[in-house]
C-alpha cells in the first residue's frame, strides 16, 4: 500500500497524502513518542544492519542454483513491508537470483526514529549505502512498488552505475524533484500539531476489519486473514504513528532529479483497476522515460505482485531474460 508525500517542480502534491495516508496513520497509530521495539528476527531469513544511524530490517533469499543469475532488491510501498514481495522473492531465488527485500524506515521492522529524513532522495541514498556496505561491488536489478517505485527511481538516477534494470510496479513516479521547492503544509506549521493529531490517534483501536478494508481497496479483492495479519503486525509497532506523521515535517530532498535522465532498462507494470496510483495519474512521467516497456495486467488492482503473482512473475522473468 502506498501514499507518498513530496512536491514536484510543477507544484502538485501527490493527491493521496491527506486522505488515505493520514487515515492509515490514525488507523494504525499507537502512543506517540515511543521508539521501535520490534521482535528480534521476525522471519527465519531476517537480518539487521545500521546505516547512517538507522536500523534497517531486511530479508535475504539466496539463489537455490549453483550459478547466480543476478541480484534483485525489492522496495515496498507506503504501509507495506518485506511481506509485500515475499512470493516474488521466493520464486526469484528458485530461478537462480539472489533476492533481497528491505523495510524502508519507518515501516516493517526497521527504525522508527521520529526525526528521520523521509524524503525520496534521502531514502534512495540510504538504500544505496546499505547495498554498498553489505554487498560491495555487486550490481543489482531494482524493483519498487508504489512509494518504493519512487525510491528505486531515485536510486537509478543517482547511481546508474550500480544498477542493471528497474521494475516499476504501480509506482508513484515523479517527473522531477527540486529540493528548493518543498513547502510544509499549513497544518504542520502549527506548533504542537503533530502531537495533537497523535493524541487523536491514540483513541483508535487496531481492528482486523479496518485493516482488511484498506487491503481490499488496494488488492481489488478480499484479502486472506493471513494477509491482514502480515500487514497489521508491523504497523502496530510503537512509534509508527508518530514517524508517519513526521514525514511531512522531516522530508527534505537532498538531490535534484529529472525522470527523463533515467538510463537503465526499465519496465512498468500496472494493474488495470489500480485506484490508488493509477497508470493515468503517471502517464506523463512514463512517457518521459525513453524505451520503458509498459504492461497492464487486466483485473489487477494496486498490488499485482501479490494478487496476480503468476502473471506478474512471468512478465518480470521475461523482462530479465531479455536484458
HUHUMO-V485661 format. One record per residue. N is the residue number from 1. RES is the residue in three letters. SS is DSSP state (alpha for helix, beta for strand, coil for the rest). PSI is psi in radians with two decimals (* if undefined). Layout:
n=N res=RES ss=SS psi=PSI
n=N res=RES ss=SS psi=PSI
//
This chain:
n=1 res=UNK ss=coil psi=2.60
n=2 res=UNK ss=coil psi=2.29
n=3 res=UNK ss=coil psi=1.90
n=4 res=UNK ss=coil psi=2.56
n=5 res=UNK ss=coil psi=2.07
n=6 res=UNK ss=coil psi=2.99
n=7 res=UNK ss=beta psi=2.34
n=8 res=UNK ss=coil psi=3.04
n=9 res=UNK ss=coil psi=-0.42
n=10 res=UNK ss=coil psi=0.03
n=11 res=UNK ss=coil psi=0.13
n=12 res=UNK ss=coil psi=2.32
n=13 res=UNK ss=beta psi=2.55
n=14 res=UNK ss=coil psi=2.29
n=15 res=UNK ss=coil psi=-0.18
n=16 res=UNK ss=coil psi=-0.11
n=17 res=UNK ss=alpha psi=-0.85
n=18 res=UNK ss=alpha psi=0.07
n=19 res=UNK ss=alpha psi=-1.54
n=20 res=UNK ss=alpha psi=-0.61
n=21 res=UNK ss=alpha psi=-0.87
n=22 res=UNK ss=alpha psi=-0.61
n=23 res=UNK ss=alpha psi=-0.72
n=24 res=UNK ss=alpha psi=-0.71
n=25 res=UNK ss=alpha psi=-0.86
n=26 res=UNK ss=alpha psi=-0.67
n=27 res=UNK ss=alpha psi=-0.73
n=28 res=UNK ss=alpha psi=0.15
n=29 res=UNK ss=coil psi=2.67
n=30 res=UNK ss=coil psi=-3.08
n=31 res=UNK ss=coil psi=2.15
n=32 res=UNK ss=coil psi=2.70
n=33 res=UNK ss=coil psi=-0.26
n=34 res=UNK ss=coil psi=2.63
n=35 res=UNK ss=coil psi=2.87
n=36 res=UNK ss=coil psi=2.26
n=37 res=UNK ss=coil psi=0.93
n=38 res=UNK ss=coil psi=2.77
n=39 res=UNK ss=coil psi=2.60
n=40 res=UNK ss=coil psi=2.22
n=41 res=UNK ss=coil psi=1.27
n=42 res=UNK ss=coil psi=-0.32
n=43 res=UNK ss=coil psi=2.73
n=44 res=UNK ss=coil psi=-0.55
n=45 res=UNK ss=coil psi=0.38
n=46 res=UNK ss=beta psi=2.52
n=47 res=UNK ss=beta psi=2.79
n=48 res=UNK ss=beta psi=2.61
n=49 res=UNK ss=beta psi=2.56
n=50 res=UNK ss=beta psi=2.15
n=51 res=UNK ss=beta psi=2.21
n=52 res=UNK ss=coil psi=0.65
n=53 res=UNK ss=coil psi=0.02
n=54 res=UNK ss=beta psi=2.33
n=55 res=UNK ss=beta psi=2.14
n=56 res=UNK ss=beta psi=2.34
n=57 res=UNK ss=beta psi=2.33
n=58 res=UNK ss=beta psi=2.85
n=59 res=UNK ss=beta psi=2.41
n=60 res=UNK ss=beta psi=2.20
n=61 res=UNK ss=beta psi=1.83
n=62 res=UNK ss=coil psi=2.71
n=63 res=UNK ss=coil psi=2.39
n=64 res=UNK ss=coil psi=-0.03
n=65 res=UNK ss=coil psi=2.75
n=66 res=UNK ss=coil psi=-0.60
n=67 res=UNK ss=coil psi=2.13
n=68 res=UNK ss=coil psi=2.15
n=69 res=UNK ss=coil psi=-0.29
n=70 res=UNK ss=beta psi=3.06
n=71 res=UNK ss=beta psi=2.37
n=72 res=UNK ss=beta psi=2.19
n=73 res=UNK ss=beta psi=2.34
n=74 res=UNK ss=beta psi=2.31
n=75 res=UNK ss=beta psi=2.23
n=76 res=UNK ss=coil psi=3.06
n=77 res=UNK ss=coil psi=-3.08
n=78 res=UNK ss=coil psi=2.22
n=79 res=UNK ss=coil psi=-0.09
n=80 res=UNK ss=coil psi=-2.94
n=81 res=UNK ss=coil psi=-2.99
n=82 res=UNK ss=alpha psi=-0.41
n=83 res=UNK ss=alpha psi=-0.59
n=84 res=UNK ss=alpha psi=-0.48
n=85 res=UNK ss=alpha psi=0.12
n=86 res=UNK ss=alpha psi=-0.86
n=87 res=UNK ss=alpha psi=-0.66
n=88 res=UNK ss=alpha psi=-0.78
n=89 res=UNK ss=alpha psi=-0.75
n=90 res=UNK ss=alpha psi=-0.80
n=91 res=UNK ss=alpha psi=-0.73
n=92 res=UNK ss=alpha psi=-0.71
n=93 res=UNK ss=alpha psi=-0.76
n=94 res=UNK ss=alpha psi=-0.43
n=95 res=UNK ss=coil psi=0.07
n=96 res=UNK ss=coil psi=0.15
n=97 res=UNK ss=beta psi=2.59
n=98 res=UNK ss=beta psi=2.13
n=99 res=UNK ss=beta psi=2.36
n=100 res=UNK ss=beta psi=2.26
n=101 res=UNK ss=beta psi=2.39
n=102 res=UNK ss=beta psi=2.49
n=103 res=UNK ss=coil psi=2.06
n=104 res=UNK ss=coil psi=2.15
n=105 res=UNK ss=coil psi=2.36
n=106 res=UNK ss=coil psi=0.65
n=107 res=UNK ss=coil psi=3.01
n=108 res=UNK ss=coil psi=-2.28
n=109 res=UNK ss=coil psi=0.42
n=110 res=UNK ss=coil psi=-3.12
n=111 res=UNK ss=coil psi=2.64
n=112 res=UNK ss=coil psi=0.50
n=113 res=UNK ss=coil psi=2.13
n=114 res=UNK ss=coil psi=-0.37
n=115 res=UNK ss=coil psi=0.40
n=116 res=UNK ss=coil psi=2.57
n=117 res=UNK ss=coil psi=2.14
n=118 res=UNK ss=coil psi=0.43
n=119 res=UNK ss=coil psi=2.83
n=120 res=UNK ss=alpha psi=-0.85
n=121 res=UNK ss=alpha psi=-0.57
n=122 res=UNK ss=alpha psi=-0.78
n=123 res=UNK ss=alpha psi=-0.67
n=124 res=UNK ss=alpha psi=-0.78
n=125 res=UNK ss=alpha psi=-0.68
n=126 res=UNK ss=alpha psi=-0.84
n=127 res=UNK ss=alpha psi=-0.59
n=128 res=UNK ss=alpha psi=-0.72
n=129 res=UNK ss=alpha psi=-0.67
n=130 res=UNK ss=alpha psi=-0.85
n=131 res=UNK ss=alpha psi=-0.72
n=132 res=UNK ss=alpha psi=-0.63
n=133 res=UNK ss=alpha psi=-0.75
n=134 res=UNK ss=alpha psi=-0.49
n=135 res=UNK ss=coil psi=1.11
n=136 res=UNK ss=coil psi=2.37
n=137 res=UNK ss=coil psi=-0.06
n=138 res=UNK ss=coil psi=2.55
n=139 res=UNK ss=coil psi=2.62
n=140 res=UNK ss=beta psi=2.59
n=141 res=UNK ss=beta psi=2.38
n=142 res=UNK ss=beta psi=2.48
n=143 res=UNK ss=beta psi=2.27
n=144 res=UNK ss=beta psi=2.34
n=145 res=UNK ss=beta psi=2.25
n=146 res=UNK ss=coil psi=-2.05
n=147 res=UNK ss=alpha psi=-0.71
n=148 res=UNK ss=alpha psi=-0.44
n=149 res=UNK ss=alpha psi=-0.69
n=150 res=UNK ss=alpha psi=-0.65
n=151 res=UNK ss=alpha psi=-0.82
n=152 res=UNK ss=alpha psi=-0.52
n=153 res=UNK ss=alpha psi=-0.79
n=154 res=UNK ss=alpha psi=-0.66
n=155 res=UNK ss=alpha psi=-0.77
n=156 res=UNK ss=alpha psi=-0.60
n=157 res=UNK ss=alpha psi=-0.65
n=158 res=UNK ss=alpha psi=-0.61
n=159 res=UNK ss=coil psi=1.01
n=160 res=UNK ss=alpha psi=-0.44
n=161 res=UNK ss=alpha psi=-0.30
n=162 res=UNK ss=alpha psi=-0.15
n=163 res=UNK ss=beta psi=2.50
n=164 res=UNK ss=beta psi=-0.49
n=165 res=UNK ss=beta psi=3.00
n=166 res=UNK ss=beta psi=2.40
n=167 res=UNK ss=beta psi=1.97
n=168 res=UNK ss=beta psi=2.16
n=169 res=UNK ss=beta psi=1.91
n=170 res=UNK ss=coil psi=0.78
n=171 res=UNK ss=coil psi=2.46
n=172 res=UNK ss=coil psi=1.13
n=173 res=UNK ss=coil psi=2.58
n=174 res=UNK ss=coil psi=2.58
n=175 res=UNK ss=coil psi=-0.60
n=176 res=UNK ss=beta psi=2.77
n=177 res=UNK ss=beta psi=2.25
n=178 res=UNK ss=coil psi=1.94
n=179 res=UNK ss=alpha psi=-0.44
n=180 res=UNK ss=alpha psi=-0.13
n=181 res=UNK ss=alpha psi=-0.02
n=182 res=UNK ss=coil psi=2.34
n=183 res=UNK ss=coil psi=2.26
n=184 res=UNK ss=coil psi=2.21
n=185 res=UNK ss=coil psi=2.58
n=186 res=UNK ss=alpha psi=-0.74
n=187 res=UNK ss=alpha psi=-0.53
n=188 res=UNK ss=alpha psi=-0.04
n=189 res=UNK ss=alpha psi=-0.22
n=190 res=UNK ss=coil psi=2.19
n=191 res=UNK ss=coil psi=2.33
n=192 res=UNK ss=coil psi=0.10
n=193 res=UNK ss=alpha psi=-0.72
n=194 res=UNK ss=alpha psi=-0.76
n=195 res=UNK ss=alpha psi=-0.67
n=196 res=UNK ss=alpha psi=-0.83
n=197 res=UNK ss=alpha psi=-0.64
n=198 res=UNK ss=alpha psi=-0.65
n=199 res=UNK ss=alpha psi=-0.67
n=200 res=UNK ss=alpha psi=-0.73
n=201 res=UNK ss=alpha psi=-0.48
n=202 res=UNK ss=alpha psi=-0.47
n=203 res=UNK ss=coil psi=-0.16
n=204 res=UNK ss=coil psi=2.55
n=205 res=UNK ss=coil psi=2.29
n=206 res=UNK ss=coil psi=2.16
n=207 res=UNK ss=coil psi=2.35
n=208 res=UNK ss=alpha psi=-0.58
n=209 res=UNK ss=alpha psi=-0.70
n=210 res=UNK ss=alpha psi=-0.77
n=211 res=UNK ss=alpha psi=-0.77
n=212 res=UNK ss=alpha psi=-0.68
n=213 res=UNK ss=alpha psi=-0.71
n=214 res=UNK ss=alpha psi=-0.77
n=215 res=UNK ss=alpha psi=-0.70
n=216 res=UNK ss=alpha psi=-0.67
n=217 res=UNK ss=alpha psi=-0.72
n=218 res=UNK ss=alpha psi=-0.76
n=219 res=UNK ss=alpha psi=-0.57
n=220 res=UNK ss=coil psi=0.28
n=221 res=UNK ss=coil psi=2.84
n=222 res=UNK ss=coil psi=2.24
n=223 res=UNK ss=coil psi=2.76
n=224 res=UNK ss=coil psi=2.70
n=225 res=UNK ss=alpha psi=-0.63
n=226 res=UNK ss=alpha psi=-0.60
n=227 res=UNK ss=alpha psi=-0.68
n=228 res=UNK ss=alpha psi=-0.80
n=229 res=UNK ss=alpha psi=-0.70
n=230 res=UNK ss=alpha psi=-0.59
n=231 res=UNK ss=alpha psi=-0.66
n=232 res=UNK ss=alpha psi=-0.67
n=233 res=UNK ss=alpha psi=-0.92
n=234 res=UNK ss=alpha psi=-0.53
n=235 res=UNK ss=alpha psi=-0.33
n=236 res=UNK ss=coil psi=0.03
n=237 res=UNK ss=coil psi=2.35
n=238 res=UNK ss=coil psi=2.38
n=239 res=UNK ss=coil psi=-0.25
n=240 res=UNK ss=alpha psi=-0.81
n=241 res=UNK ss=alpha psi=-0.85
n=242 res=UNK ss=alpha psi=-0.74
n=243 res=UNK ss=alpha psi=-0.71
n=244 res=UNK ss=alpha psi=-0.76
n=245 res=UNK ss=alpha psi=-0.65
n=246 res=UNK ss=coil psi=-0.14
n=247 res=UNK ss=coil psi=-0.51
n=248 res=UNK ss=coil psi=-0.60
n=249 res=UNK ss=coil psi=-0.67
n=250 res=UNK ss=coil psi=1.32
n=251 res=UNK ss=coil psi=1.22
n=252 res=UNK ss=coil psi=1.94
n=253 res=UNK ss=coil psi=2.47
n=254 res=UNK ss=coil psi=-0.04
n=255 res=UNK ss=coil psi=2.68
n=256 res=UNK ss=coil psi=2.33
n=257 res=UNK ss=beta psi=2.66
n=258 res=UNK ss=beta psi=2.25
n=259 res=UNK ss=alpha psi=-0.62
n=260 res=UNK ss=alpha psi=-0.20
n=261 res=UNK ss=alpha psi=-0.03
n=262 res=UNK ss=coil psi=2.29
n=263 res=UNK ss=coil psi=-0.05
n=264 res=UNK ss=coil psi=2.77
n=265 res=UNK ss=beta psi=2.42
n=266 res=UNK ss=beta psi=2.58
n=267 res=UNK ss=beta psi=2.52
n=268 res=UNK ss=beta psi=2.21
n=269 res=UNK ss=beta psi=2.15
n=270 res=UNK ss=beta psi=2.57
n=271 res=UNK ss=beta psi=2.34
n=272 res=UNK ss=coil psi=-0.50
n=273 res=UNK ss=coil psi=0.45
n=274 res=UNK ss=coil psi=1.96
n=275 res=UNK ss=coil psi=0.01
n=276 res=UNK ss=coil psi=-0.93
n=277 res=UNK ss=coil psi=1.46
n=278 res=UNK ss=coil psi=2.73
n=279 res=UNK ss=alpha psi=-0.71
n=280 res=UNK ss=alpha psi=-0.59
n=281 res=UNK ss=alpha psi=-0.27
n=282 res=UNK ss=alpha psi=0.16
n=283 res=UNK ss=alpha psi=-0.79
n=284 res=UNK ss=alpha psi=-0.58
n=285 res=UNK ss=alpha psi=-0.79
n=286 res=UNK ss=alpha psi=-0.70
n=287 res=UNK ss=alpha psi=-0.29
n=288 res=UNK ss=alpha psi=-0.31
n=289 res=UNK ss=coil psi=1.89
n=290 res=UNK ss=coil psi=2.33
n=291 res=UNK ss=coil psi=0.11
n=292 res=UNK ss=coil psi=2.30
n=293 res=UNK ss=beta psi=2.43
n=294 res=UNK ss=beta psi=2.26
n=295 res=UNK ss=beta psi=2.26
n=296 res=UNK ss=beta psi=2.22
n=297 res=UNK ss=beta psi=1.98
n=298 res=UNK ss=coil psi=2.45
n=299 res=UNK ss=coil psi=-0.05
n=300 res=UNK ss=coil psi=2.61
n=301 res=UNK ss=coil psi=-2.35
n=302 res=UNK ss=coil psi=-0.31
n=303 res=UNK ss=coil psi=1.11
n=304 res=UNK ss=alpha psi=-0.47
n=305 res=UNK ss=alpha psi=-0.29
n=306 res=UNK ss=alpha psi=-0.85
n=307 res=UNK ss=alpha psi=-0.47
n=308 res=UNK ss=coil psi=0.92
n=309 res=UNK ss=alpha psi=-0.86
n=310 res=UNK ss=alpha psi=-0.78
n=311 res=UNK ss=alpha psi=-0.71
n=312 res=UNK ss=alpha psi=-0.86
n=313 res=UNK ss=alpha psi=-0.59
n=314 res=UNK ss=alpha psi=-0.75
n=315 res=UNK ss=alpha psi=-0.79
n=316 res=UNK ss=alpha psi=-0.77
n=317 res=UNK ss=alpha psi=-0.67
n=318 res=UNK ss=alpha psi=-0.74
n=319 res=UNK ss=alpha psi=-0.84
n=320 res=UNK ss=alpha psi=-0.69
n=321 res=UNK ss=alpha psi=-0.46
n=322 res=UNK ss=coil psi=-0.02
n=323 res=UNK ss=coil psi=*
//
